[in-house]
Amino acid sequence: MIETIASRAWEGERLNKEEALVLWEKADFYTLATLAHHRRLALHPQSIVTYVIDRNINYTNICISGCRFCAFFRSPGAEGGFVLSQGELADKIEETLSLGGTQILLQGGMHPDLGLRFYEDMLRFIKEHFPIHIHAFSPPEIVHLASRENLEIEEVLRRLRQSGLDSIPGGGAEILVDEVRSKLSPKKCSSREWLAVMESAHTLGMKTTATMMFGHVETLEQRLEHLLALRELQDRTAGFTAFIPWTFQPDNTALKTKPATAMDYLRTLAMSRLVLDNIRNLQVSWVTMGSGVAQVALQFGANDFGSTMIEENVVAAAGVRYRLSVEQIRKIIVDAGYEPRQRNTFYELVAMQVNNHEGHKGHEGNLRS
Ligand code: SF4
């Protein structure tokens, strides 16, 4: 049976849930790598691995969600809580542009007191002063805002878009199975709501990414359900540009589980490439896995190295501090046998610009992009 499924996967045929689960549970490591890389080459025959230069900016860490896996947030009134001023925002964006950056990933906690006007002002301020793509506000933030303002999700998205929002990151998906979400983040939006925000954004013509945070309390079958939910929506909207699976990091969080192994990560990446036959780009997670595993991941279906992450706070708060400069990322890609190319948010190659990034060593990673 496994040979039949593997041969269907090799031919690029769509795997159903039962077939995918058998492959995931039973196929050996090299078979999964071979199948996933074959699919990667069918989608991206050129020997190119892309990356984006961007900065993760957290406009606030104040959050009422209290997710058990999060080491980043502060409860309202707690010491260390912040909301960035427009001046602080401007300094960060200026530095990003000076380093050749093309986008900012702007995300925050679910702040109880920031209304839609705050977000509209922030977006307008950025667009009035900087030529930069704003990839911002993951579905839980949108759902929180809609509920706070008593507005429909679509109306919130429309107003944010009018103010300058360009695209939406796929954060806050964790595992799109409510049984898992109720254990991890009971106050966050449901799977249905997460998918509804993305569907609404796609319908309005916006592109988004999708993520999966795994390796905590979920089963393989639940990971697969997550992938299938994304595939089903993508069939209808074609709005996801990329999928980014990343592993849960337990330090400083309320969840005491062991982090996923490199083998588990690579197998999951390969299965993502095979199941998500309608999402073109698959991103490695060097921030949580480190550069060595990320390099190997380029043989497990991934075609994108993700972001240079000039700044990152969320994963760093969970004790993981991998850092890579643009030069290091390019060298890792070259050493793996590919040509590194900078891209923009829409996965279009940007003209080669050799910025002097030598001094740009302070990168940490964030996720949820
Ligand atoms: S993951 Fe996001 S929503 Fe959850 S507690 Fe952290 S900042 Fe808040």
Boltz pocket constraint, residues with backbone or C-beta under 6 A from the ligand:
constraints:
  - pocket:
      binder: B
      contacts: [[A, 61], [A, 63], [A, 64], [A, 65], [A, 66], [A, 67], [A, 70], [A, 71], [A, 72], [A, 73], [A, 108], [A, 109], [A, 110], [A, 140], [A, 185], [A, 188]]
      max_distance: 6.0
